[in-house]
Amino acid sequence: MSSVGGTIECMYFAFGDTDIYAICELPDSSTAVAVSLLINSSGSVEISLTPLLTTEDIDAAAAKNPSYRPPGA
C-alpha cells in the first residue's frame, strides 16, 4: 500500500467465504481500484472492495439535490 501512498490500518482473519478483512487508507477511489486490479490479476488471491463512507461524506451527499424521474413516470 505504501507504494501508492496508502496504509493498511488493520487486518482481521475470519471464517467463511472471506478469509481476511483489511481496512486500508488510500488517497482516492481510483488508487483503490488500481490496487485491486493489480492484486486480482496475479490470480493468487481474489479481493473485492467495499468503500467506507464517513459521516462527512454522507452529509455532503445529503446536501446535494439531484433530480430523478422513475422509469415509466
C-alpha positions in Angstrom: 0.0 0.0 0.0 2.8 2.4 0.7 3.9 2.3 -2.9 0.6 4.1 -3.8 0.5 6.4 -0.8 -1.7 4.2 1.3 -1.6 2.3 4.6 -3.2 -0.9 6.0 -4.9 0.4 9.1 -5.9 -3.1 10.5 -6.4 -6.7 9.3 -8.7 -9.4 10.7 -8.9 -13.1 9.9 -12.3 -14.7 9.6 -14.2 -17.9 9.0 -16.5 -18.3 6.0 -16.4 -17.2 2.4 -14.0 -14.3 3.2 -10.7 -15.3 4.9 -9.2 -11.8 5.6 -10.7 -8.4 6.1 -8.3 -5.4 5.8 -9.1 -1.8 6.3 -6.9 0.4 4.2 -6.5 4.1 3.8 -5.8 5.1 0.2 -5.6 8.5 -1.5 -8.7 8.1 -3.6 -11.1 5.5 -5.2 -9.1 5.2 -8.4 -6.0 4.2 -6.4 -8.0 1.6 -4.6 -9.3 0.2 -7.9 -5.7 0.1 -9.3 -4.5 -1.9 -6.3 -7.5 -4.3 -6.7 -6.8 -4.8 -10.4 -3.1 -5.5 -9.7 -3.7 -8.0 -6.9 -6.5 -9.8 -8.7 -4.5 -10.0 -11.9 -2.0 -12.2 -10.1 -4.5 -15.0 -9.9 -3.1 -16.0 -6.5 -5.8 -14.2 -4.4 -9.1 -12.5 -5.1 -10.1 -9.3 -3.4 -13.1 -7.1 -3.5 -13.6 -3.6 -2.4 -16.2 -2.1 -0.1 -15.7 1.7 0.2 -16.5 3.0 3.6 -18.1 6.4 4.0 -17.5 9.0 6.7 -20.3 11.0 8.3 -18.9 14.0 6.3 -19.3 12.0 3.1 -23.0 11.3 3.9 -23.6 14.9 4.9 -22.1 16.1 1.6 -24.3 13.6 -0.3 -27.4 14.6 1.6 -26.8 18.3 0.8 -26.9 17.6 -3.0 -30.2 18.0 -4.8 -30.2 15.7 -7.8 -33.3 15.3 -9.9 -34.8 11.9 -10.6 -37.7 10.6 -12.6 -38.5 6.9 -12.1 -38.8 4.8 -15.2 -42.3 5.0 -16.7 -43.2 8.2 -14.8 
